[in-house]
Amino acid sequence: MVRDPSKLSDKKWGMTPLLMAAREGYGALVRKILIVQIVVKKWTKEEQIVKLLKEIVNEEVAEKSVRPIGLTTITAESLEKTRC
C-alpha cells in the first residue's frame, strides 16, 4: 500500500477532515456540510433569542401592579325590574 505524501503533510499542518475533503475534490459535499452547520447555528441563536425575549416579557408582566376590578353584583330582582 502506497501512502500519498500530501495526506501526511495535511495532518502535519493541522488540516481538518473537512479541509482535506475539499482539497481532494469533494466540494459539493463540503458545501452541504457547511450549509447545514450554518443553519443549525442560526436555529440555535433564534431559539436563544426567543427564550430570552420570553423571560424578559415574563419579568415585565410580573412587575406590573394588579388593580382589582370592581364588579357590582346584579341581583335577580333588579334584573326583573329593568326587564318590566
Secondary structure by P-SEA (a helix, b strand, c coil): ccccaaaaaaaaacccaaaaaaaacaaaaaaaaaaaaaaaaaaaaaaaaaaaaaaaaaaaaaabbbbbbbbbbbcaaaaaaaac
